[in-house]
Amino acid sequence: MRNHWTLDTIDWSKFDRSKVDPAMMRAVKAASLVEYNARDYVEYLKQVFKGDPDTIDAIEQWGGEETQHGDALGRWCEIADPTFNFKREFARFRQGYTPAHFVNADGSVRGSRIGELIARCVVECGTSSGYTALRDATEEPVLKQIAGLIAADEFRHYRLFYDLMHRQQEQLPAFWERLKIAATRVSEAEDDELSYAFYCANVTPEQTASVKYDRKACFNAYQACAMRMYRRPHIERATAMIGRAIGLHPESYVVKLSGRAFWEVIRWRTWAAGGADTVHQKAA
């Protein structure tokens, strides 16, 4: 990873336990497992772009940086909560979660290489805005530094996949197909990956007998921890990035209206998730 920050870049000595937000920490624990699991996606994307060595090299570097994000977040969580064992919980997550569309995948499940890159752009929009929101919301100095470094990486990863999309030789899918791919990838945020990561990160092996995995409950619990970090500019920026990825001008009326609509959805979800962290309540 040339000229990229390392875990030694982070000033761990500035950690301030009094500034740790417990709910925020629960969301960060889940994020650490998802980020560290990037190798699954690397292997999948290498199959999609077989025969394109330059793109595969870029995917390898991307995957290494994503794994490092998980390492940094996991180390912070272990400092913030000494009962958290990052590698143990990651092993549990790996044992219990496999993306369904990676099993026996033959090429891109999005229908084309461009479709796959649109989906990756959507993911990087979400992570870039999410870590920016975390950076702005946390008062803990070390987490603020880590979130800022990761947010910058995720924006650069968005540009990487956006540029790769426009280098492809295949025909660009019709606009409505591109919109469908983006919308489908947004909806997949509610699948088992994040929910199960939240469960493994916040329910210890000793607690699993009494606190069973419930996808919906775990997703709602994650929402209860994470949604309150967002502010309107975070959502509007992410919406503009998604719009650009599918071929809309970021300043267009449609994109601006969508940004306002998504912000209202986030506000509603934040309100609805106010008391939804039943997973933590049961485990406490």
Number of C-alpha atoms within 10 A of each C-alpha: 11 5 5 9 14 14 14 8 11 15 13 17 8 11 16 14 12 9 13 18 15 12 16 19 21 21 23 26 27 28 22 27 31 22 20 24 18 20 16 14 15 18 15 19 21 18 16 19 17 12 10 11 11 10 18 19 12 15 21 20 15 22 22 16 23 22 19 20 26 25 20 21 26 27 20 22 24 14 14 20 16 9 10 19 15 22 14 13 23 22 12 18 22 16 9 13 13 13 11 9 12 16 9 8 12 11 18 19 13 20 12 16 22 24 22 23 25 27 24 21 28 28 21 25 26 24 21 27 25 23 25 23 24 24 23 16 16 19 15 17 19 19 28 17 17 22 25 19 20 25 23 14 22 26 19 15 24 25 17 19 25 21 13 16 21 13 11 12 9 11 9 15 15 10 12 10 15 20 18 15 22 25 14 14 19 14 10 13 14 15 13 20 20 22 24 25 28 29 29 26 28 22 22 18 13 9 13 13 9 10 18 12 17 14 18 14 16 26 26 24 26 28 21 24 24 21 21 20 19 21 16 15 14 21 24 22 19 23 26 21 26 26 23 18 28 24 11 16 15 19 11 13 11 13 21 18 13 17 22 16 15 17 20 14 12 19 17 13 16 21 14 13 20 16 13 20 19 15 22 18 11 12 14 9
